[in-house]
Amino acid sequence: MDVTYGCLRPLLFQFDAERAHQMVLTGASMVGRQPMLRAMARSLYAPSPDPALEIELWGSRFSHPFGVAAGLDKDGVAIDAWAALGFGFMELGTVTPGQGQPGNPRPRLERMPHHRAVVNKLGFPNKGAEALANRIASRISTIPIGTNIGKAKSTPMDRAADDYCSVLGTVFDVSDYIVVNVSSPNTAGLRDLQSIQMLRPLLSRIQQENSALAAQKNTRPRPILVKIAPDLADEDVDAVADLAVELGLDGLVATNTTIRLDLVDPLPSVQGGLSGAPLGPRSLDLTRRLYRRLGSKIPIIGVGGIMSAEDAWQRIRAGATLLQSYTGLIYEGPGLIRSVVNGLSHRLRVEGFSSVREAVGSGVGD
Ligand SMILES: Cc1cc2nc3c(=O)[nH]c(=O)nc-3n(C[C@H](O)[C@H](O)[C@H](O)COP(=O)(O)O)c2cc1C
């Protein structure tokens, strides 16, 4: 951990977790707006460029594979700060239609420092897709932006597709890729959408809407990815992978938070999704399983318990092309960016790979 965050973290951890998060977002949004502060953030934290880490994917150029996970900046209030800190890309959202929604009652976020974990049952509090689209449109940075889209709590399950399509329409122009979130444990019924019987029609509808929007705007359809839960049974993971191939999806995001709260002791008082170090092994396994099934046909974004450069490297070897972190940033601070990116550069050289692409999946079958 860098010295600055080493001093800041004990102060932040004195506050309730959600309050601390709001303070970080407020600070980051200030950094994003001020050229001087952006320059400072860049010089303190941004990793040095390494051509071996560059990735061309979905028509976008990623300067390196490490990005911001969904949920950290749901409304895109600090886009230019994340870019200045040196992330390779960011995923914003989850956003829902219209003016968004307040989410579940508080308290709904709890730190478990002994486990380097967090439990949340936020339930997609967000200001809505249009507010996010406006923020993305007014950013100055150019790193790729994914938008993670969801269903409102008040929308009945049989109208879920309407919500996803509505949000897609709103963020289409400003998003480099779209993630269909069917794996948050904090919206009743949402994860049922991962069953093939529900997922096939949902994704087909979203793909139709995507093609219609592309034709109407005379542009290319946006890459569509699906984010899955670490709690799926292995055969359900395989079924989702096969469906992704069948429908020609552009990627999978593995994984969201887990409902396996027994991975931490004592049990948290917030009953929601667990993230951070205890999630790492399952997310890693699931990435490996998906890669075994998909090979390089469909890229995987690996997320869940990436707390160090070593975790990031193992995730690449397991088959992830891109990586994201949320909880790692809570515990390690923005120094994690440089440590992951420089660590990946180092490992590539030591292991004799000429590019990160070459290393993707290299550990599968070991
Ligand atoms: C407080 C919090 C809020 C989150 N909100 C979202 C969300 O809105 N949409 C989503 O797809 N994932 C969300 N996630 C899940 C993360 O994107 C990520 O998949 C998960 O936390 C595992 O990564 P980590 O161990 O690096 O945190 C959230 C995670 C946390 C901790």
The ligand as an ORCA input file, in Angstrom:
! r2SCAN-3c Opt
* xyz 0 1
  C     -20.337     -2.023     -2.843
  C     -20.398     -2.812     -4.110
  C     -21.325     -2.461     -5.084
  C     -21.390     -3.183     -6.274
  N     -22.289     -2.832     -7.227
  C     -22.328     -3.515     -8.397
  C     -23.213     -3.141     -9.415
  O     -23.943     -2.154     -9.314
  N     -23.233     -3.877    -10.544
  C     -22.414     -4.967    -10.724
  O     -22.460     -5.608    -11.771
  N     -21.550     -5.335     -9.765
  C     -21.479     -4.636     -8.624
  N     -20.590     -5.002     -7.658
  C     -19.761     -6.198     -7.880
  C     -18.351     -5.841     -8.394
  O     -18.414     -5.238     -9.655
  C     -17.497     -7.111     -8.490
  O     -18.067     -7.984     -9.436
  C     -17.401     -7.837     -7.158
  O     -17.315     -6.940     -6.085
  C     -16.177     -8.736     -7.105
  O     -14.989     -7.994     -7.285
  P     -14.066     -7.501     -6.051
  O     -13.788     -8.707     -5.209
  O     -12.857     -6.923     -6.728
  O     -14.837     -6.476     -5.322
  C     -20.509     -4.294     -6.470
  C     -19.583     -4.609     -5.488
  C     -19.511     -3.890     -4.313
  C     -18.476     -4.272     -3.271
*
